Amino acid sequence: MDFKRHKDVLAYFNQYYIKTEKFPKMISKKISQASKVREDSDYDDEFTPTDEETKLQIDTAKELIKLVEEYFKKYNIK
């Protein structure tokens, strides 16, 4: 797969992994929220994430990594 935009990656993930229930719906919402903070950080010179927003980003990343590791283990993907 080759994507030119982050939103295309998210759309693909939602279509093939969320809608098929390979990953829980709640992670899609968390990824979307994380993406919004990333966009704000990249494109809004006045934006500074709070400590809480930063912690939430880290927690979401850890949760997604855990889910992907479990998925790989379940389907014996290396």
PyMOL Python script that loads the backbone (N, CA, C, O; Angstrom):
from pymol import cmd

cmd.read_pdbstr("""\
ATOM      1  N   MET A   1       0.835  -1.177   0.000  1.00  0.00           N
ATOM      2  CA  MET A   1       0.000   0.000   0.000  1.00  0.00           C
ATOM      3  C   MET A   1       0.882   1.244   0.000  1.00  0.00           C
ATOM      4  O   MET A   1       1.947   1.285   0.617  1.00  0.00           O
ATOM      5  N   ASP A   2       0.412   2.224  -0.695  1.00  0.00           N
ATOM      6  CA  ASP A   2       1.119   3.489  -0.740  1.00  0.00           C
ATOM      7  C   ASP A   2       0.081   4.601  -0.639  1.00  0.00           C
ATOM      8  O   ASP A   2      -0.847   4.675  -1.444  1.00  0.00           O
ATOM      9  N   PHE A   3       0.251   5.464   0.360  1.00  0.00           N
ATOM     10  CA  PHE A   3      -0.696   6.547   0.577  1.00  0.00           C
ATOM     11  C   PHE A   3       0.035   7.876   0.520  1.00  0.00           C
ATOM     12  O   PHE A   3       1.186   7.987   0.942  1.00  0.00           O
ATOM     13  N   LYS A   4      -0.641   8.870  -0.001  1.00  0.00           N
ATOM     14  CA  LYS A   4      -0.042  10.203  -0.105  1.00  0.00           C
ATOM     15  C   LYS A   4      -0.454  11.115   1.055  1.00  0.00           C
ATOM     16  O   LYS A   4       0.223  12.100   1.347  1.00  0.00           O
ATOM     17  N   ARG A   5      -1.567  10.780   1.711  1.00  0.00           N
ATOM     18  CA  ARG A   5      -2.066  11.630   2.798  1.00  0.00           C
ATOM     19  C   ARG A   5      -2.412  10.772   4.016  1.00  0.00           C
ATOM     20  O   ARG A   5      -2.799   9.610   3.890  1.00  0.00           O
ATOM     21  N   HIS A   6      -2.264  11.375   5.192  1.00  0.00           N
ATOM     22  CA  HIS A   6      -2.600  10.674   6.426  1.00  0.00           C
ATOM     23  C   HIS A   6      -4.072  10.266   6.445  1.00  0.00           C
ATOM     24  O   HIS A   6      -4.415   9.176   6.903  1.00  0.00           O
ATOM     25  N   LYS A   7      -4.934  11.145   5.945  1.00  0.00           N
ATOM     26  CA  LYS A   7      -6.370  10.830   5.996  1.00  0.00           C
ATOM     27  C   LYS A   7      -6.702   9.613   5.139  1.00  0.00           C
ATOM     28  O   LYS A   7      -7.671   8.908   5.424  1.00  0.00           O
ATOM     29  N   ASP A   8      -5.918   9.354   4.096  1.00  0.00           N
ATOM     30  CA  ASP A   8      -6.132   8.155   3.282  1.00  0.00           C
ATOM     31  C   ASP A   8      -5.758   6.890   4.052  1.00  0.00           C
ATOM     32  O   ASP A   8      -6.419   5.861   3.919  1.00  0.00           O
ATOM     33  N   VAL A   9      -4.714   6.969   4.844  1.00  0.00           N
ATOM     34  CA  VAL A   9      -4.319   5.844   5.694  1.00  0.00           C
ATOM     35  C   VAL A   9      -5.429   5.556   6.699  1.00  0.00           C
ATOM     36  O   VAL A   9      -5.811   4.403   6.902  1.00  0.00           O
ATOM     37  N   LEU A  10      -5.944   6.613   7.327  1.00  0.00           N
ATOM     38  CA  LEU A  10      -7.017   6.446   8.311  1.00  0.00           C
ATOM     39  C   LEU A  10      -8.275   5.864   7.668  1.00  0.00           C
ATOM     40  O   LEU A  10      -8.928   5.001   8.255  1.00  0.00           O
ATOM     41  N   ALA A  11      -8.613   6.325   6.482  1.00  0.00           N
ATOM     42  CA  ALA A  11      -9.795   5.807   5.782  1.00  0.00           C
ATOM     43  C   ALA A  11      -9.617   4.326   5.470  1.00  0.00           C
ATOM     44  O   ALA A  11     -10.545   3.538   5.653  1.00  0.00           O
ATOM     45  N   TYR A  12      -8.438   3.942   5.004  1.00  0.00           N
ATOM     46  CA  TYR A  12      -8.153   2.532   4.700  1.00  0.00           C
ATOM     47  C   TYR A  12      -8.250   1.692   5.981  1.00  0.00           C
ATOM     48  O   TYR A  12      -8.877   0.632   5.992  1.00  0.00           O
ATOM     49  N   PHE A  13      -7.626   2.177   7.048  1.00  0.00           N
ATOM     50  CA  PHE A  13      -7.654   1.464   8.328  1.00  0.00           C
ATOM     51  C   PHE A  13      -9.093   1.273   8.806  1.00  0.00           C
ATOM     52  O   PHE A  13      -9.466   0.189   9.255  1.00  0.00           O
ATOM     53  N   ASN A  14      -9.892   2.324   8.708  1.00  0.00           N
ATOM     54  CA  ASN A  14     -11.284   2.225   9.136  1.00  0.00           C
ATOM     55  C   ASN A  14     -12.069   1.228   8.284  1.00  0.00           C
ATOM     56  O   ASN A  14     -12.866   0.447   8.806  1.00  0.00           O
ATOM     57  N   GLN A  15     -11.843   1.260   6.990  1.00  0.00           N
ATOM     58  CA  GLN A  15     -12.586   0.377   6.093  1.00  0.00           C
ATOM     59  C   GLN A  15     -12.201  -1.085   6.281  1.00  0.00           C
ATOM     60  O   GLN A  15     -13.080  -1.946   6.325  1.00  0.00           O
ATOM     61  N   TYR A  16     -10.924  -1.382   6.390  1.00  0.00           N
ATOM     62  CA  TYR A  16     -10.468  -2.762   6.388  1.00  0.00           C
ATOM     63  C   TYR A  16     -10.181  -3.356   7.762  1.00  0.00           C
ATOM     64  O   TYR A  16     -10.029  -4.570   7.893  1.00  0.00           O
ATOM     65  N   TYR A  17     -10.106  -2.517   8.776  1.00  0.00           N
ATOM     66  CA  TYR A  17      -9.789  -3.047  10.097  1.00  0.00           C
ATOM     67  C   TYR A  17     -10.820  -2.703  11.168  1.00  0.00           C
ATOM     68  O   TYR A  17     -11.019  -3.476  12.105  1.00  0.00           O
ATOM     69  N   ILE A  18     -11.473  -1.558  11.039  1.00  0.00           N
ATOM     70  CA  ILE A  18     -12.493  -1.193  12.021  1.00  0.00           C
ATOM     71  C   ILE A  18     -13.849  -1.769  11.620  1.00  0.00           C
ATOM     72  O   ILE A  18     -14.505  -2.428  12.427  1.00  0.00           O
ATOM     73  N   LYS A  19     -14.269  -1.528  10.389  1.00  0.00           N
ATOM     74  CA  LYS A  19     -15.570  -2.021   9.934  1.00  0.00           C
ATOM     75  C   LYS A  19     -15.639  -3.543   9.921  1.00  0.00           C
ATOM     76  O   LYS A  19     -16.718  -4.117  10.065  1.00  0.00           O
ATOM     77  N   THR A  20     -14.499  -4.197   9.749  1.00  0.00           N
ATOM     78  CA  THR A  20     -14.466  -5.661   9.766  1.00  0.00           C
ATOM     79  C   THR A  20     -14.257  -6.194  11.184  1.00  0.00           C
ATOM     80  O   THR A  20     -14.157  -7.402  11.396  1.00  0.00           O
ATOM     81  N   GLU A  21     -14.192  -5.280  12.143  1.00  0.00           N
ATOM     82  CA  GLU A  21     -14.073  -5.580  13.573  1.00  0.00           C
ATOM     83  C   GLU A  21     -12.795  -6.319  13.949  1.00  0.00           C
ATOM     84  O   GLU A  21     -12.764  -7.064  14.929  1.00  0.00           O
ATOM     85  N   LYS A  22     -11.745  -6.108  13.164  1.00  0.00           N
ATOM     86  CA  LYS A  22     -10.443  -6.660  13.527  1.00  0.00           C
ATOM     87  C   LYS A  22      -9.830  -5.837  14.656  1.00  0.00           C
ATOM     88  O   LYS A  22      -9.027  -6.337  15.444  1.00  0.00           O
ATOM     89  N   PHE A  23     -10.223  -4.567  14.719  1.00  0.00           N
ATOM     90  CA  PHE A  23      -9.819  -3.670  15.797  1.00  0.00           C
ATOM     91  C   PHE A  23     -11.077  -2.999  16.335  1.00  0.00           C
ATOM     92  O   PHE A  23     -12.028  -2.781  15.585  1.00  0.00           O
ATOM     93  N   PRO A  24     -11.096  -2.667  17.625  1.00  0.00           N
ATOM     94  CA  PRO A  24     -12.285  -2.039  18.212  1.00  0.00           C
ATOM     95  C   PRO A  24     -12.517  -0.613  17.693  1.00  0.00           C
ATOM     96  O   PRO A  24     -11.576   0.113  17.371  1.00  0.00           O
ATOM     97  N   LYS A  25     -13.798  -0.240  17.622  1.00  0.00           N
ATOM     98  CA  LYS A  25     -14.181   1.086  17.129  1.00  0.00           C
ATOM     99  C   LYS A  25     -13.533   2.216  17.910  1.00  0.00           C
ATOM    100  O   LYS A  25     -13.170   3.246  17.343  1.00  0.00           O
ATOM    101  N   MET A  26     -13.390   2.019  19.205  1.00  0.00           N
ATOM    102  CA  MET A  26     -12.872   3.101  20.044  1.00  0.00           C
ATOM    103  C   MET A  26     -11.462   3.513  19.641  1.00  0.00           C
ATOM    104  O   MET A  26     -11.086   4.670  19.832  1.00  0.00           O
ATOM    105  N   ILE A  27     -10.668   2.589  19.085  1.00  0.00           N
ATOM    106  CA  ILE A  27      -9.302   2.977  18.706  1.00  0.00           C
ATOM    107  C   ILE A  27      -9.333   3.907  17.500  1.00  0.00           C
ATOM    108  O   ILE A  27      -8.469   4.773  17.363  1.00  0.00           O
ATOM    109  N   SER A  28     -10.308   3.736  16.635  1.00  0.00           N
ATOM    110  CA  SER A  28     -10.447   4.628  15.482  1.00  0.00           C
ATOM    111  C   SER A  28     -10.711   6.060  15.948  1.00  0.00           C
ATOM    112  O   SER A  28     -10.138   7.011  15.417  1.00  0.00           O
ATOM    113  N   LYS A  29     -11.571   6.199  16.931  1.00  0.00           N
ATOM    114  CA  LYS A  29     -11.877   7.530  17.467  1.00  0.00           C
ATOM    115  C   LYS A  29     -10.643   8.157  18.114  1.00  0.00           C
ATOM    116  O   LYS A  29     -10.386   9.351  17.957  1.00  0.00           O
ATOM    117  N   LYS A  30      -9.889   7.340  18.842  1.00  0.00           N
ATOM    118  CA  LYS A  30      -8.687   7.846  19.502  1.00  0.00           C
ATOM    119  C   LYS A  30      -7.620   8.241  18.479  1.00  0.00           C
ATOM    120  O   LYS A  30      -6.927   9.243  18.652  1.00  0.00           O
ATOM    121  N   ILE A  31      -7.494   7.449  17.418  1.00  0.00           N
ATOM    122  CA  ILE A  31      -6.523   7.780  16.371  1.00  0.00           C
ATOM    123  C   ILE A  31      -6.930   9.087  15.684  1.00  0.00           C
ATOM    124  O   ILE A  31      -6.079   9.927  15.390  1.00  0.00           O
ATOM    125  N   SER A  32      -8.216   9.254  15.431  1.00  0.00           N
ATOM    126  CA  SER A  32      -8.696  10.491  14.799  1.00  0.00           C
ATOM    127  C   SER A  32      -8.405  11.702  15.676  1.00  0.00           C
ATOM    128  O   SER A  32      -8.004  12.754  15.178  1.00  0.00           O
ATOM    129  N   GLN A  33      -8.606  11.552  16.976  1.00  0.00           N
ATOM    130  CA  GLN A  33      -8.309  12.652  17.901  1.00  0.00           C
ATOM    131  C   GLN A  33      -6.811  12.951  17.912  1.00  0.00           C
ATOM    132  O   GLN A  33      -6.406  14.114  17.941  1.00  0.00           O
ATOM    133  N   ALA A  34      -5.999  11.912  17.889  1.00  0.00           N
ATOM    134  CA  ALA A  34      -4.544  12.086  17.862  1.00  0.00           C
ATOM    135  C   ALA A  34      -4.119  12.777  16.565  1.00  0.00           C
ATOM    136  O   ALA A  34      -3.229  13.628  16.564  1.00  0.00           O
ATOM    137  N   SER A  35      -4.757  12.403  15.485  1.00  0.00           N
ATOM    138  CA  SER A  35      -4.451  13.010  14.192  1.00  0.00           C
ATOM    139  C   SER A  35      -4.774  14.501  14.198  1.00  0.00           C
ATOM    140  O   SER A  35      -4.033  15.302  13.629  1.00  0.00           O
ATOM    141  N   LYS A  36      -5.867  14.868  14.832  1.00  0.00           N
ATOM    142  CA  LYS A  36      -6.249  16.289  14.926  1.00  0.00           C
ATOM    143  C   LYS A  36      -5.196  17.074  15.695  1.00  0.00           C
ATOM    144  O   LYS A  36      -4.818  18.173  15.290  1.00  0.00           O
ATOM    145  N   VAL A  37      -4.724  16.515  16.798  1.00  0.00           N
ATOM    146  CA  VAL A  37      -3.689  17.199  17.580  1.00  0.00           C
ATOM    147  C   VAL A  37      -2.406  17.323  16.755  1.00  0.00           C
ATOM    148  O   VAL A  37      -1.747  18.362  16.796  1.00  0.00           O
ATOM    149  N   ARG A  38      -2.047  16.278  16.010  1.00  0.00           N
ATOM    150  CA  ARG A  38      -0.860  16.324  15.159  1.00  0.00           C
ATOM    151  C   ARG A  38      -0.994  17.420  14.102  1.00  0.00           C
ATOM    152  O   ARG A  38      -0.064  18.194  13.875  1.00  0.00           O
ATOM    153  N   GLU A  39      -2.157  17.475  13.463  1.00  0.00           N
ATOM    154  CA  GLU A  39      -2.388  18.507  12.442  1.00  0.00           C
ATOM    155  C   GLU A  39      -2.303  19.904  13.040  1.00  0.00           C
ATOM    156  O   GLU A  39      -1.684  20.800  12.467  1.00  0.00           O
ATOM    157  N   ASP A  40      -2.930  20.078  14.197  1.00  0.00           N
ATOM    158  CA  ASP A  40      -2.871  21.381  14.865  1.00  0.00           C
ATOM    159  C   ASP A  40      -1.424  21.745  15.192  1.00  0.00           C
ATOM    160  O   ASP A  40      -1.015  22.894  15.026  1.00  0.00           O
ATOM    161  N   SER A  41      -0.654  20.765  15.657  1.00  0.00           N
ATOM    162  CA  SER A  41       0.753  21.009  15.993  1.00  0.00           C
ATOM    163  C   SER A  41       1.573  21.371  14.765  1.00  0.00           C
ATOM    164  O   SER A  41       2.451  22.232  14.819  1.00  0.00           O
ATOM    165  N   ASP A  42       1.275  20.704  13.658  1.00  0.00           N
ATOM    166  CA  ASP A  42       2.038  20.938  12.427  1.00  0.00           C
ATOM    167  C   ASP A  42       1.690  22.248  11.741  1.00  0.00           C
ATOM    168  O   ASP A  42       2.567  22.921  11.201  1.00  0.00           O
ATOM    169  N   TYR A  43       0.413  22.614  11.759  1.00  0.00           N
ATOM    170  CA  TYR A  43      -0.047  23.709  10.899  1.00  0.00           C
ATOM    171  C   TYR A  43      -0.494  24.971  11.617  1.00  0.00           C
ATOM    172  O   TYR A  43      -0.724  25.990  10.967  1.00  0.00           O
ATOM    173  N   ASP A  44      -0.623  24.934  12.923  1.00  0.00           N
ATOM    174  CA  ASP A  44      -1.056  26.109  13.679  1.00  0.00           C
ATOM    175  C   ASP A  44       0.111  26.581  14.542  1.00  0.00           C
ATOM    176  O   ASP A  44       0.449  25.954  15.547  1.00  0.00           O
ATOM    177  N   ASP A  45       0.712  27.681  14.141  1.00  0.00           N
ATOM    178  CA  ASP A  45       1.877  28.191  14.857  1.00  0.00           C
ATOM    179  C   ASP A  45       1.586  28.542  16.315  1.00  0.00           C
ATOM    180  O   ASP A  45       2.489  28.541  17.151  1.00  0.00           O
ATOM    181  N   GLU A  46       0.347  28.837  16.608  1.00  0.00           N
ATOM    182  CA  GLU A  46      -0.029  29.236  17.965  1.00  0.00           C
ATOM    183  C   GLU A  46      -0.413  28.046  18.846  1.00  0.00           C
ATOM    184  O   GLU A  46      -0.630  28.216  20.046  1.00  0.00           O
ATOM    185  N   PHE A  47      -0.498  26.856  18.273  1.00  0.00           N
ATOM    186  CA  PHE A  47      -0.968  25.682  19.022  1.00  0.00           C
ATOM    187  C   PHE A  47       0.159  25.067  19.839  1.00  0.00           C
ATOM    188  O   PHE A  47       1.241  24.791  19.321  1.00  0.00           O
ATOM    189  N   THR A  48      -0.109  24.860  21.106  1.00  0.00           N
ATOM    190  CA  THR A  48       0.794  24.132  21.990  1.00  0.00           C
ATOM    191  C   THR A  48      -0.051  23.124  22.756  1.00  0.00           C
ATOM    192  O   THR A  48      -0.932  23.515  23.522  1.00  0.00           O
ATOM    193  N   PRO A  49       0.204  21.835  22.561  1.00  0.00           N
ATOM    194  CA  PRO A  49      -0.606  20.852  23.275  1.00  0.00           C
ATOM    195  C   PRO A  49      -0.362  20.915  24.780  1.00  0.00           C
ATOM    196  O   PRO A  49       0.748  21.178  25.240  1.00  0.00           O
ATOM    197  N   THR A  50      -1.420  20.666  25.519  1.00  0.00           N
ATOM    198  CA  THR A  50      -1.311  20.639  26.977  1.00  0.00           C
ATOM    199  C   THR A  50      -0.629  19.341  27.410  1.00  0.00           C
ATOM    200  O   THR A  50      -0.470  18.413  26.617  1.00  0.00           O
ATOM    201  N   ASP A  51      -0.235  19.295  28.662  1.00  0.00           N
ATOM    202  CA  ASP A  51       0.341  18.061  29.206  1.00  0.00           C
ATOM    203  C   ASP A  51      -0.657  16.910  29.081  1.00  0.00           C
ATOM    204  O   ASP A  51      -0.284  15.776  28.781  1.00  0.00           O
ATOM    205  N   GLU A  52      -1.922  17.221  29.315  1.00  0.00           N
ATOM    206  CA  GLU A  52      -2.969  16.197  29.220  1.00  0.00           C
ATOM    207  C   GLU A  52      -3.107  15.674  27.785  1.00  0.00           C
ATOM    208  O   GLU A  52      -3.228  14.468  27.568  1.00  0.00           O
ATOM    209  N   GLU A  53      -3.087  16.583  26.814  1.00  0.00           N
ATOM    210  CA  GLU A  53      -3.168  16.171  25.406  1.00  0.00           C
ATOM    211  C   GLU A  53      -1.955  15.324  25.016  1.00  0.00           C
ATOM    212  O   GLU A  53      -2.081  14.346  24.280  1.00  0.00           O
ATOM    213  N   THR A  54      -0.804  15.703  25.507  1.00  0.00           N
ATOM    214  CA  THR A  54       0.420  14.957  25.211  1.00  0.00           C
ATOM    215  C   THR A  54       0.351  13.559  25.810  1.00  0.00           C
ATOM    216  O   THR A  54       0.704  12.579  25.154  1.00  0.00           O
ATOM    217  N   LYS A  55      -0.102  13.466  27.048  1.00  0.00           N
ATOM    218  CA  LYS A  55      -0.245  12.156  27.696  1.00  0.00           C
ATOM    219  C   LYS A  55      -1.250  11.295  26.939  1.00  0.00           C
ATOM    220  O   LYS A  55      -1.026  10.098  26.755  1.00  0.00           O
ATOM    221  N   LEU A  56      -2.335  11.884  26.506  1.00  0.00           N
ATOM    222  CA  LEU A  56      -3.349  11.154  25.751  1.00  0.00           C
ATOM    223  C   LEU A  56      -2.765  10.617  24.440  1.00  0.00           C
ATOM    224  O   LEU A  56      -3.072   9.497  24.033  1.00  0.00           O
ATOM    225  N   GLN A  57      -1.925  11.418  23.784  1.00  0.00           N
ATOM    226  CA  GLN A  57      -1.259  10.978  22.554  1.00  0.00           C
ATOM    227  C   GLN A  57      -0.400   9.751  22.827  1.00  0.00           C
ATOM    228  O   GLN A  57      -0.444   8.774  22.079  1.00  0.00           O
ATOM    229  N   ILE A  58       0.370   9.805  23.889  1.00  0.00           N
ATOM    230  CA  ILE A  58       1.257   8.696  24.243  1.00  0.00           C
ATOM    231  C   ILE A  58       0.448   7.458  24.599  1.00  0.00           C
ATOM    232  O   ILE A  58       0.780   6.352  24.171  1.00  0.00           O
ATOM    233  N   ASP A  59      -0.612   7.640  25.382  1.00  0.00           N
ATOM    234  CA  ASP A  59      -1.470   6.507  25.770  1.00  0.00           C
ATOM    235  C   ASP A  59      -2.129   5.864  24.551  1.00  0.00           C
ATOM    236  O   ASP A  59      -2.224   4.639  24.466  1.00  0.00           O
ATOM    237  N   THR A  60      -2.583   6.688  23.610  1.00  0.00           N
ATOM    238  CA  THR A  60      -3.204   6.172  22.390  1.00  0.00           C
ATOM    239  C   THR A  60      -2.186   5.377  21.578  1.00  0.00           C
ATOM    240  O   THR A  60      -2.501   4.304  21.063  1.00  0.00           O
ATOM    241  N   ALA A  61      -0.976   5.900  21.463  1.00  0.00           N
ATOM    242  CA  ALA A  61       0.070   5.194  20.712  1.00  0.00           C
ATOM    243  C   ALA A  61       0.383   3.846  21.356  1.00  0.00           C
ATOM    244  O   ALA A  61       0.509   2.840  20.658  1.00  0.00           O
ATOM    245  N   LYS A  62       0.507   3.819  22.675  1.00  0.00           N
ATOM    246  CA  LYS A  62       0.778   2.563  23.387  1.00  0.00           C
ATOM    247  C   LYS A  62      -0.356   1.566  23.190  1.00  0.00           C
ATOM    248  O   LYS A  62      -0.117   0.378  22.975  1.00  0.00           O
ATOM    249  N   GLU A  63      -1.581   2.051  23.263  1.00  0.00           N
ATOM    250  CA  GLU A  63      -2.745   1.182  23.091  1.00  0.00           C
ATOM    251  C   GLU A  63      -2.787   0.603  21.678  1.00  0.00           C
ATOM    252  O   GLU A  63      -3.063  -0.583  21.499  1.00  0.00           O
ATOM    253  N   LEU A  64      -2.515   1.432  20.685  1.00  0.00           N
ATOM    254  CA  LEU A  64      -2.522   0.965  19.305  1.00  0.00           C
ATOM    255  C   LEU A  64      -1.408  -0.062  19.077  1.00  0.00           C
ATOM    256  O   LEU A  64      -1.626  -1.080  18.421  1.00  0.00           O
ATOM    257  N   ILE A  65      -0.235   0.203  19.609  1.00  0.00           N
ATOM    258  CA  ILE A  65       0.872  -0.755  19.475  1.00  0.00           C
ATOM    259  C   ILE A  65       0.486  -2.101  20.082  1.00  0.00           C
ATOM    260  O   ILE A  65       0.746  -3.149  19.490  1.00  0.00           O
ATOM    261  N   LYS A  66      -0.128  -2.075  21.248  1.00  0.00           N
ATOM    262  CA  LYS A  66      -0.554  -3.319  21.901  1.00  0.00           C
ATOM    263  C   LYS A  66      -1.577  -4.060  21.037  1.00  0.00           C
ATOM    264  O   LYS A  66      -1.481  -5.275  20.868  1.00  0.00           O
ATOM    265  N   LEU A  67      -2.545  -3.342  20.496  1.00  0.00           N
ATOM    266  CA  LEU A  67      -3.563  -3.971  19.651  1.00  0.00           C
ATOM    267  C   LEU A  67      -2.951  -4.575  18.384  1.00  0.00           C
ATOM    268  O   LEU A  67      -3.341  -5.664  17.962  1.00  0.00           O
ATOM    269  N   VAL A  68      -2.004  -3.874  17.784  1.00  0.00           N
ATOM    270  CA  VAL A  68      -1.346  -4.380  16.576  1.00  0.00           C
ATOM    271  C   VAL A  68      -0.521  -5.617  16.919  1.00  0.00           C
ATOM    272  O   VAL A  68      -0.536  -6.593  16.170  1.00  0.00           O
ATOM    273  N   GLU A  69       0.190  -5.588  18.027  1.00  0.00           N
ATOM    274  CA  GLU A  69       0.968  -6.766  18.448  1.00  0.00           C
ATOM    275  C   GLU A  69       0.054  -7.968  18.669  1.00  0.00           C
ATOM    276  O   GLU A  69       0.388  -9.082  18.267  1.00  0.00           O
ATOM    277  N   GLU A  70      -1.090  -7.751  19.302  1.00  0.00           N
ATOM    278  CA  GLU A  70      -2.052  -8.836  19.520  1.00  0.00           C
ATOM    279  C   GLU A  70      -2.599  -9.359  18.199  1.00  0.00           C
ATOM    280  O   GLU A  70      -2.772 -10.566  18.026  1.00  0.00           O
ATOM    281  N   TYR A  71      -2.869  -8.455  17.274  1.00  0.00           N
ATOM    282  CA  TYR A  71      -3.363  -8.833  15.947  1.00  0.00           C
ATOM    283  C   TYR A  71      -2.323  -9.688  15.222  1.00  0.00           C
ATOM    284  O   TYR A  71      -2.652 -10.727  14.649  1.00  0.00           O
ATOM    285  N   PHE A  72      -1.082  -9.248  15.252  1.00  0.00           N
ATOM    286  CA  PHE A  72      -0.010 -10.008  14.604  1.00  0.00           C
ATOM    287  C   PHE A  72       0.125 -11.395  15.215  1.00  0.00           C
ATOM    288  O   PHE A  72       0.297 -12.384  14.502  1.00  0.00           O
ATOM    289  N   LYS A  73       0.047 -11.460  16.523  1.00  0.00           N
ATOM    290  CA  LYS A  73       0.161 -12.749  17.207  1.00  0.00           C
ATOM    291  C   LYS A  73      -1.005 -13.668  16.841  1.00  0.00           C
ATOM    292  O   LYS A  73      -0.805 -14.854  16.575  1.00  0.00           O
ATOM    293  N   LYS A  74      -2.211 -13.125  16.828  1.00  0.00           N
ATOM    294  CA  LYS A  74      -3.409 -13.905  16.523  1.00  0.00           C
ATOM    295  C   LYS A  74      -3.347 -14.495  15.118  1.00  0.00           C
ATOM    296  O   LYS A  74      -3.754 -15.636  14.903  1.00  0.00           O
ATOM    297  N   TYR A  75      -2.839 -13.719  14.163  1.00  0.00           N
ATOM    298  CA  TYR A  75      -2.803 -14.162  12.764  1.00  0.00           C
ATOM    299  C   TYR A  75      -1.400 -14.634  12.346  1.00  0.00           C
ATOM    300  O   TYR A  75      -1.133 -14.823  11.160  1.00  0.00           O
ATOM    301  N   ASN A  76      -0.519 -14.820  13.323  1.00  0.00           N
ATOM    302  CA  ASN A  76       0.837 -15.325  13.094  1.00  0.00           C
ATOM    303  C   ASN A  76       1.563 -14.520  12.009  1.00  0.00           C
ATOM    304  O   ASN A  76       2.135 -15.079  11.073  1.00  0.00           O
ATOM    305  N   ILE A  77       1.523 -13.210  12.160  1.00  0.00           N
ATOM    306  CA  ILE A  77       2.183 -12.301  11.229  1.00  0.00           C
ATOM    307  C   ILE A  77       3.509 -11.876  11.843  1.00  0.00           C
ATOM    308  O   ILE A  77       3.569 -11.515  13.018  1.00  0.00           O
ATOM    309  N   LYS A  78       4.569 -11.919  11.046  1.00  0.00           N
ATOM    310  CA  LYS A  78       5.897 -11.530  11.567  1.00  0.00           C
ATOM    311  C   LYS A  78       6.426 -10.340  10.830  1.00  0.00           C
ATOM    312  O   LYS A  78       7.524  -9.870  11.125  1.00  0.00           O
TER     313      LYS A  78
END
""", "prot")
cmd.dss("prot")
cmd.show_as("cartoon", "prot")
cmd.util.cbc("prot")
cmd.orient("prot")
